């Protein structure tokens, strides 16, 4: 009997084999090779018999893995929306198996949305052949009352000329309800609760924006303390309806000043530059510095790109925490 090459989900009982493979063929310092709790949270939240890692087996030997972060990992109703995480093959294997993984995903899993954020130039050469690549835009609001410790040459936020539209801000740890959204992929209150409120690694908060007591939209934020007196706020996710009539600049600047944060920033694709400028955000320019990596801390700009392989939606918005770009590297 000839053992054919097969692709299948890696079983929960094979997690040690998965971690050993990552350690040998990717990086021995990778958190995925050392921490089972992290794998279970991002790839098997509901403790199923299979982990959301595909394995490529040649003669029963594991020679490649592809991690898939699914929205349904945190809410079983959010089907067919996939974010490709780690993809690596055996160092001794000359055969290209990336396309085999993609053929399996297309034909067997049939996603409505399949994208990948964050990849090196070698992988980018392959992804260019099968997907569309675009760069994340980087936006911020700066608190000039604090001496710059992390950033450099950031622009002051000028207040909008139109009158206060009675927009109110509230920070909370858990969502009471979900606003209507103009964007895809659709997410749920359960998704935000399971992924962010119940996150065992990071402390997330929600910045809710209301008008006339109606919840319009919210940001998911994570506060990062880099040095003793230097802290920033990073927006990692968003949900709701953002209107050019809702000026956020003054409100968020006051939030920074009251709490002594240097700046608030986010990376995104899908929200229009004109809209974000209108509501009070600045677009980072090449000569400005806003660090992206904090584990470990690297004081330089890092380009983040997204490759779209399949997208059956319109009006898609992607933030840093979609996929695996806002998970711990050090625990």
C-alpha positions in Angstrom: 0.0 0.0 0.0 1.4 3.4 -1.0 1.0 6.2 1.5 -0.2 9.3 -0.4 0.5 12.9 0.6 -2.5 14.1 2.6 -3.6 17.4 4.2 -5.7 17.3 7.3 -6.4 19.2 10.5 -3.9 18.5 13.2 -5.5 16.8 16.2 -5.5 18.2 19.7 -3.6 15.2 20.8 -0.8 16.1 18.3 -0.1 19.6 19.7 3.4 18.5 20.9 4.2 17.3 17.4 3.0 20.7 16.0 5.1 22.7 18.5 8.2 20.6 17.8 7.8 21.1 14.1 7.5 24.9 14.5 10.5 24.9 16.8 12.7 23.0 14.3 11.5 24.5 11.1 10.5 28.0 11.9 11.9 29.3 15.2 12.8 27.8 18.5 12.0 31.2 20.1 8.5 31.4 18.6 5.8 31.6 21.2 3.8 29.0 19.2 6.5 26.5 19.9 6.5 27.0 23.6 3.0 27.9 24.8 0.1 25.5 24.4 -2.4 27.9 26.0 -1.8 30.5 23.3 -2.3 27.9 20.5 -5.6 26.8 22.2 -6.9 30.3 22.6 -6.2 31.5 19.0 -6.7 28.2 17.2 -8.9 26.0 19.4 -10.9 28.2 21.8 -13.8 25.7 22.1 -11.4 22.8 22.8 -12.5 20.7 19.8 -10.7 17.5 18.8 -8.9 19.3 16.0 -6.8 22.4 16.1 -7.2 25.1 13.4 -3.8 24.1 12.0 -3.6 22.2 8.7 -0.9 19.6 8.5 0.8 18.3 5.3 1.8 14.7 5.8 4.1 12.8 3.4 4.4 9.1 4.2 2.8 9.9 7.6 5.5 12.4 8.4 4.5 16.0 9.1 6.3 18.2 6.5 4.2 21.4 6.6 1.7 23.4 8.7 -0.7 26.2 8.0 -2.5 27.9 10.9 -5.9 29.4 10.2 -7.5 31.9 12.6 -11.2 31.8 12.1 -13.9 34.2 13.4 -15.9 31.1 14.4 -13.1 30.2 16.8 -14.8 32.7 19.2 -18.3 32.5 17.9 -19.5 29.4 16.1 -22.0 31.3 14.0 -19.4 33.4 12.2 -18.6 30.9 9.5 -16.2 30.9 6.6 -14.1 34.0 7.5 -10.5 32.9 7.6 -7.2 34.7 8.4 -4.0 32.8 7.5 -1.5 32.7 10.3 1.8 30.8 10.3 2.7 28.8 7.2 5.9 26.8 7.3 7.4 23.7 5.7 10.1 21.3 6.6 13.5 22.8 6.0 14.7 19.7 4.2 11.7 19.6 1.9 12.4 21.0 -1.5 8.8 20.5 -2.8 6.6 23.7 -2.8 3.5 22.9 -0.7 2.0 26.4 -0.4 -0.3 25.9 -3.4 -1.4 22.5 -2.1 -2.5 24.1 1.2 -4.4 26.8 -0.8 -6.1 24.2 -3.1 -7.3 22.3 0.0 -8.6 25.5 1.6 -10.4 26.6 -1.6 -11.9 23.2 -2.5 -12.6 21.7 1.0 -13.2 24.6 3.4 -14.6 27.1 0.8 -14.2 30.4 2.7 -16.1 33.5 2.0 -13.2 35.6 3.1 -9.5 34.4 3.1 -6.8 36.9 3.8 -3.3 37.1 5.4 -1.8 40.0 7.3 1.9 40.2 8.0 4.4 38.3 5.9 8.1 38.5 4.7 9.4 39.3 1.2 10.0 35.6 0.4 6.4 34.7 1.1 5.2 37.9 -0.6 6.6 36.6 -3.9 4.3 33.6 -3.7 1.3 35.5 -2.5 1.6 38.0 -5.4 0.8 35.1 -7.7 -2.5 34.1 -6.0 -3.8 37.2 -4.3 -3.9 41.0 -4.1 -1.5 42.8 -1.8 -2.1 46.2 -0.2 -0.5 48.2 2.6 -2.0 49.0 5.9 -2.4 52.8 6.5 -1.2 54.1 9.9 -3.3 56.8 11.7 -2.8 58.6 15.0 -3.7 61.4 17.3 -0.8 63.0 19.2 -0.7 64.4 22.7 1.7 67.3 22.5 1.4 68.0 26.2 3.8 65.1 26.7 7.4 65.0 25.6 7.9 62.5 22.8 9.4 59.3 24.1 8.5 56.8 21.4 7.2 58.8 18.4 9.0 61.4 16.3 7.8 64.4 14.3 4.1 63.7 14.8 1.7 66.4 13.8 -0.5 68.2 16.3 -4.2 67.6 16.0 -6.2 70.7 15.1 -9.7 71.0 16.3 -12.5 70.8 13.8 -14.4 74.1 13.1 -17.9 72.6 13.2 -19.8 72.6 16.5 -19.7 69.8 19.1 -22.1 67.1 17.8 -22.8 65.8 21.4 -20.6 62.8 20.8 -19.8 61.1 24.1 -17.0 58.6 25.0 -17.1 55.8 27.5 -14.4 53.2 28.3 -15.6 49.8 29.4 -14.2 46.2 29.8 -17.3 44.5 28.4 -19.9 45.4 25.7 -23.5 45.6 26.7 -24.7 45.7 23.2 -23.5 45.8 19.6 -24.1 48.8 17.2 -25.2 48.3 13.6 -22.2 48.2 11.2 -21.6 49.4 7.7 -18.6 47.1 7.2 -17.6 43.4 6.8 -16.8 40.9 8.0 -19.8 40.8 10.3 -18.8 40.2 13.9 -20.9 39.6 17.1 -21.0 40.6 20.7 -20.0 37.0 21.6 -17.0 37.3 19.3 -15.8 40.6 21.0 -16.4 39.1 24.4 -14.6 35.9 23.9 -11.7 37.3 22.0 -11.1 40.5 23.9 -12.9 40.6 27.3 -11.9 37.0 28.0 -8.4 37.3 26.6 -5.9 35.6 29.1 -2.8 37.4 27.7 -3.7 41.0 27.1 -6.0 43.5 28.8 -8.3 45.1 26.2 -10.9 47.8 26.7 -13.7 49.2 24.5 -14.0 52.9 23.8 -17.7 53.4 23.0 -18.9 56.5 21.2 -22.5 57.5 21.8 -24.8 60.3 20.5 -28.1 61.0 22.2 -27.5 57.8 24.3 -27.3 55.7 21.1 -24.2 53.6 20.5 -22.7 54.5 17.1 -19.4 52.6 17.1 -16.6 51.5 19.3 -12.8 50.9 19.2 -11.1 47.9 20.8 -8.0 49.3 22.5 -4.9 48.0 24.2 -2.7 50.2 26.4 1.0 49.6 26.1 3.5 50.8 28.7 7.0 50.8 27.3 8.9 52.7 29.9 8.2 54.0 33.4 6.6 57.2 32.2 5.8 56.3 28.6 2.5 54.7 27.6 0.5 54.7 24.4 -2.9 53.4 23.3 -3.3 51.2 20.3 -6.7 50.7 18.5 -6.7 47.1 17.3 -10.3 46.6 16.2 -13.4 48.6 15.3 -17.1 48.1 14.8 -20.1 50.2 14.0 -20.9 53.2 11.7 -18.3 56.0 11.4 -19.7 59.2 10.0 -17.8 62.3 8.9 -20.2 64.2 11.1 -18.7 62.6 14.2 -15.5 64.5 15.1 -13.3 62.5 17.4 -10.2 64.6 17.5 -11.1 66.8 20.5 -12.6 63.9 22.5 -9.7 61.5 22.0 -7.1 64.2 22.5 -8.7 65.0 25.9 -8.7 61.3 26.7 -4.9 61.2 26.0 -4.2 64.3 28.1 -6.3 63.2 31.1 -4.5 59.7 31.1 -1.0 60.9 30.1 -0.8 58.8 27.0 1.7 59.9 24.3 -0.6 59.1 21.4 -3.3 56.8 20.1 -2.8 55.0 16.8 -4.1 52.2 14.6 -3.3 50.3 11.4 -6.2 49.7 9.0 -7.4 48.9 5.5 -10.8 49.8 4.3 -11.7 53.1 6.0 -11.3 56.0 3.7 -8.5 58.5 4.3 -10.8 61.5 3.8 -13.2 60.1 6.4 -10.5 59.5 9.0 -9.0 63.0 8.4 -12.5 64.5 8.7 -13.1 62.9 12.1 -9.7 64.0 13.5 -7.0 61.4 12.7 -3.7 62.1 11.0 -2.1 59.8 8.5 1.5 58.9 9.4 4.0 60.2 6.9 7.4 58.6 5.9 9.5 61.0 8.0 7.4 60.4 11.1 8.1 57.6 13.6 5.5 55.4 15.3 6.9 52.0 16.4 4.9 48.9 15.7 6.7 46.2 17.6 6.8 46.1 21.4 7.7 42.4 22.1 10.6 43.1 21.9 10.4 46.9 21.5 11.9 48.1 18.2 12.1 51.8 17.7 11.5 52.0 14.0 8.6 52.0 11.5 7.4 48.5 10.3 5.5 48.1 7.1 2.5 45.8 7.5 0.7 44.4 4.4 -2.4 42.3 3.8 -3.0 39.8 1.0 -6.5 39.1 -0.1 -7.0 35.6 -1.6 -10.8 35.4 -1.5 -13.3 38.1 -0.6 -17.0 37.7 -1.3 -17.9 40.9 0.5 -17.9 44.7 -0.1 -16.9 47.4 2.3 -14.4 45.2 4.2 -12.4 46.8 7.0 -9.3 45.2 8.5 -7.5 46.1 11.7 -4.3 44.9 13.4 -6.0 42.3 15.6 -7.7 40.6 12.7 -5.5 37.5 12.2 -2.5 37.0 14.4 -0.9 40.4 14.4 -2.0 41.4 17.9 -1.0 38.4 20.0 1.8 38.0 22.5 5.3 37.2 21.3 6.6 37.1 24.9 4.9 35.5 27.9 
